[in-house]
C-alpha cells in the first residue's frame, strides 16, 4: 500500500465543498476567540490592587 500523491488528491488546487466550509469555520472561530481575548484584556486588564514586589529572586536552589 503506497501513500497518496498530490496528484491523487481531488481538491489539491482548490478547496471545494465540506473542506472549504471547515477551513472558513476554523478561521472564523479563531477571529472570534481573538476578539473575545482582546475585549476581555481591555476590560479586565487594568488591575489596580496589585502588590508591589520589592525583592528580586536571586538564585533558585536546585536539588
Secondary structure, 3 states (H helix, E strand, C coil): CCCCCCCCCCCCCCCCCHHHHHHHHHHHHHHHHHHHHHHHHHHHCCCCCCCCCCCCCCCCCCC
